[in-house]
Amino acid sequence: MRRNIIILLSVAVISVFALAVVWPHIQMGFASSAHYTRMDTREYEYYTSDLLKRMPRISDNYEFSYSNISGPQAFVYGIQFNGTTDTSKIREYLIAEGYKQQKQCQTEAECWRSPRSKDVVSFYRLSELDLVSVEIYRREHAD
């Protein structure tokens, strides 16, 4: 009897510990949006696309965002650089990654695409707010 209680308690403790470790990842998977910095390690690793992780930091003051647009089943990954309006390094980086600037864009921004990806990268600068915003639009659907 005592052995069964010890086993039951052990299973309960392990289950609670496992849930405590896994629960934040479950919450992030169902989140509709997130705003975070590089210091928020869990969010950074979970939400940030590789393209944004490798993107040149054109300012020391930057933050990330993530949005899940449930209607068209699309995801938007972003980075906002504050204290700058120089986008030359972003253009150079996108070109090096195989992206080409598009002649038309659905927003008032520069849009870039790569033949290796269905993602659309757009960025704009706001001189009056002294910032540059980069977004990756990724649509998830079966073709």
Secondary structure as GFF3:
##gff-version 3
##sequence-region A 1 143
A	DSSP	alpha_helix	2	30	.	.	.	ID=ss1
A	DSSP	beta_strand	33	36	.	.	.	ID=ss2
A	DSSP	alpha_helix	41	47	.	.	.	ID=ss3
A	DSSP	alpha_helix	50	54	.	.	.	ID=ss4
A	DSSP	beta_strand	61	69	.	.	.	ID=ss5
A	DSSP	beta_strand	74	82	.	.	.	ID=ss6
A	DSSP	alpha_helix	88	96	.	.	.	ID=ss7
A	DSSP	beta_strand	100	101	.	.	.	ID=ss8
A	DSSP	beta_strand	110	113	.	.	.	ID=ss9
A	DSSP	beta_strand	120	126	.	.	.	ID=ss10
A	DSSP	beta_strand	131	139	.	.	.	ID=ss11
###
